[in-house]
């Protein structure tokens, strides 16, 4: 029987997967995560991933990017 913790997805990994989905490639997503974003007060998205609130902010921005809401 598998350990339940092996089925859990790391929240940071889920943000990275979402960035790849929205931006189109892993390389471009990684570049975006390291680029200052105005909507985050010019912080980099990757710098916000340490907290659940920051992860949610980054997900929200990715959603806005996906739908062209700027």
N, C-alpha and C positions, 0 to 999 in steps of 0.2 A: 504494500500500500504506500502511495506517495505521501510525503510530508506536505501538509497544506501550505507551508511557507514557500514551497517550490512553485506553487501555482500563482503566487502574488507577483504583480508587475511593479517594478520599481517606478515611483512617480516621475523621477527624472527621465527614465527611459521612455515613459509614455509621452512626456513633453517632446523629447527628441523625435520619437516616431511621428508625432503630430506635425512637428516642424518639417520633417522630410515629406510628409504627405502634402502639406500646403505649399512648400517651396519647390519641391520637385526632385531634389537629390540630396544625398547625405552631405556631400561637400558644400553645397550651397546652404544647407540648413546649419551646418557647423559654423560657416562664415557668418551667417545672420546672428546666430547665438552669441558670437563674439563682437558684434558691432553695436555701438551705442544706439539706442532707440529713443526718439523724442517722447513717445508715449510713456516711457519709463523714467522720465526726467534725465534722459541721456545716459542712463545706466545700460549695461549690456544685459541681454536676457539671461545669459548664463550666470551672471552674478546674482540673479533673483531666484535661482532654482533651489537654494538651500532651505527655503521656508515654503510651507504649503500655500501661504498667501501669495508669495512671489510666483510659484508655479501656476497658480490660477490666473495671475496677471498676464503671464506669458501666454497661456492658453487663450485668454481673451483677445490678446493682440493678434495671435495667429488666426483666430476666427475672423477678426476684422480684416486681416490681410486676405484671407480666403474669399471674402465677399466684397472686397474693394471699399470697405467703409473706413475712410480716413478723413 
